[in-house]
Amino acid sequence: MEARHVRGRQGLQWILSGFYYFKLSPFVWMLLSSTFLMVELTLQILPVLGIFAFLLISPVLVAGIMVGCQSLNQGERLQLEHLFVGFRKNTAPLVTIGGFNLIGLVIIIGIFMLMGGDALIDMLVYGKRFGENELMGIMDNVLSAWLAAFGLSIPLMMAIWFSPLLIIFENLPPAVAIRKSFFACLNNMAPFFVYGITLLILFFLISTAIVKLLSFFGAVPSPLILIALYVVLLPTVFASIYASYQDIFPSEAPSEETNQNGENPTGDSEINH
């Protein structure tokens, strides 16, 4: 299966498609995303090792969610069991993707620390104080380190984005899935830029509106509000990943092209080579 090039506006359509899939089964989606979050928080109880473990299994969980999206697209029901499909099929290749992501993140964090990010950690975590003149130089180093880390994280995300889907749906080896994912994203930078900016704006607007609404009624925003927001928005983000895959890697099967009403959730019928 080869990737195709789509128009920039499709980035917005992926988010709309993600919300469409969410509307098909909102309760199960929230239950599924809550379970995903619970797994993440439970593993993070273990210092360092828990984070490593979650990074390793996250592609397994994501692959299962993508199978759930496929079921919705074919007119079937979304179930909580979909979250764990990756533990029964192609588990080793999916964990390999998690390992690739883990190694990439460790390298990026290492570069961030070497370029001056360690001083920021000292200030935020350990409360270390610096002189005014020294602080200016540290902030310059931290900015450079952050920009370098951000720049390196983009190609890593490109390599990971479609990999779980290509493994679970196409049975591709991890190395091939990583390569195809990277070049598919590289060939579609415009829609991914629109997608990323739109998500950031939506998250900012919704979170700001919630905080202002709570403040109006005299309530104090708590982490639970952010968790609730996460649980509601996460299904749309997950489903939008499937929509982007369906758009850029179109299947020849009619059930993959249309939903049960004969509609194309990705909203783009034109193939641009």
ABEGO torsion letter per residue (X at the ends): XBBBBBBAAAAAAAAAAAAAAAAABAAAAAAAAAAAAAAAAAAAABBGAAAAAAAAAAAAAAAAAAAAAAAAAAGBBBBAAAAAAAAABGAAAAAAAAAAAAAAAAAAAAAAAAAGAAAAAAAAAAGBBBBAAAAAAAAAAAAAAAAAAAAAAAAAAAAAAAAAAAAAAAGBBAAAAAAAAAAAAAAAAAAAAAAAAAAAAAAAAAAAAAAAAAAAAGBBBBAAAAAAAAAAAAAAAAAAAAAAAAAABBBABAAAABBAAGBBAAGBABBBX
